[in-house]
């Protein structure tokens, strides 16, 4: 489910960007729970990995580097926009909890914006969100802290992350091990 109203990465994708979703999702999760099973909501922000409504919306990225498959060049996110993205994920995780989901998965893989922050190929920033892996991963850690502050210690918060970008000058397996251990 996408976390900001103006950033739907794919057609038909679910949203969780405001409280209006809670009641309907609660009906859905209640039906799932009747089968004695759990359900986790994956939350995402696509960034430049899209071909949906391109040119009709502002698409953020860590840097203004064209996506290697879609060709979309995002606007480099300002620090204020980064803080807004972090808050959007935190708010979405709380909405998922209020909707009856049994956990939330934070999508930081497969070319979406958070995986682009991790990748030196896409992240050319020179501030505290770019450069070495500690800085490139900063947005991940800040987002996880913000999510945990909203949902508490007992609500499962998972992260989906690549083991590598499998491209030259991309996110490496060594980078992945650092992020996962941290």
Steps between C-alpha positions, in 0.01 A plus 500: 500500500638840408556746784447845344192601305690647207741209450328189369775292335270260312141500378261312727737513796343531846553816702545572871575873487218623724263376768212448256645156419486366855132398520498315166830323571370408846209317338750320276738399782207384715397264219857368471525445876184284491718243320746503794774654291706817507545768239774758465476817292794597281543877475695667221606812317609424146696805395638483147427130456173569323336578170166591659385862466854619428498873426181551700663490844822574681712186527764508772831318514821519698662677203394611152628181335287341228362156580692242298185316383218758503709802398322721754723768653375589848530828684769476767317493832571789734564428866149627573358255243707219654352582842154499340564160344616360833189637671278357223639152562458539877141619462423221251633239741269630774206495257583139413499414871167680555362316196562167668805387308729275702815681392642725234775448244700804398597464131866596455579272205462446127579852382245689709618825659651354816708250305612792282620682812707191583647478149807709412382471138189708574610685812754771410423718802781673689304565820428268793277283275771422243854376465598205721260221592443646847363818341313329216325277756415790733152542349431130561593521868317829555188357337510185710540707819206723399285197419584334830414819689153496341415130533680404822741219576262205460367562147709313240692733268679320217722636225537374145852564377714387206812295562655694208402717203692262273634799306842657491522788750181383671398382846727208590462190713747653749274809520200273555671317786580833664139621476354171622737473797446865596 
